Amino acid sequence: MMEINFNAPPADDAAIDMSAECQSQLLPLVREIVQAAVAAGWSRDDVLLAFVELAWDLYEKRRDDL
């Protein structure tokens, strides 16, 4: 199992750094999930699209809470 280790978020003017940090933490996990799915016969594109849809759904639901 991979370990995710987020420290304090970057300063307000460092939005690009925040995105880069999220990507560096999440990319190996996403890559591992996609590789496992492809090895089981799933379509790589379908799995990646499912991640996009999941992320968008999570974003939209959280926005409604604000």
C-alpha positions in Angstrom: 0.0 0.0 0.0 1.2 3.5 -0.9 1.6 6.2 1.7 0.2 9.6 1.1 1.9 12.4 3.0 0.5 15.9 2.6 2.1 18.6 4.6 0.7 22.1 5.2 -0.8 23.6 2.0 1.3 26.1 0.0 0.9 29.8 0.6 -2.2 31.4 -1.1 -0.1 32.6 -4.1 1.2 29.2 -4.8 -1.8 27.5 -6.4 0.5 26.0 -9.1 2.6 24.5 -6.3 -0.5 23.0 -4.7 -1.5 21.4 -8.0 2.0 20.0 -8.5 2.1 18.6 -5.0 -1.3 16.9 -5.4 -0.1 15.5 -8.7 3.1 14.2 -7.3 1.2 12.5 -4.4 -1.6 11.1 -6.4 0.0 10.1 -9.7 1.7 7.0 -8.5 -1.5 5.8 -6.8 -3.6 6.5 -9.9 -0.9 4.8 -12.1 -1.0 1.7 -9.9 -4.8 1.5 -10.0 -4.8 1.9 -13.8 -2.1 -0.7 -14.4 -4.0 -3.2 -12.2 -7.2 -2.5 -14.1 -5.5 -2.9 -17.5 -3.9 -6.1 -16.3 -7.4 -7.4 -15.5 -8.6 -6.6 -19.0 -10.2 -3.2 -18.4 -9.8 -0.4 -21.0 -7.1 2.2 -19.9 -9.1 5.0 -21.4 -12.3 3.9 -19.6 -10.5 3.7 -16.2 -8.9 7.2 -16.7 -12.3 8.6 -17.7 -13.8 7.1 -14.5 -11.2 9.0 -12.5 -12.1 12.2 -14.2 -15.8 11.6 -13.6 -15.2 10.7 -10.0 -13.0 13.8 -9.4 -15.7 16.0 -11.0 -18.5 14.5 -9.0 -16.5 15.0 -5.8 -15.7 18.6 -6.8 -19.4 19.3 -7.6 -20.7 17.8 -4.4 -18.2 19.7 -2.3 -19.0 23.0 -4.0 -22.7 22.6 -3.0 -21.6 22.4 0.7 -19.9 25.8 0.6 
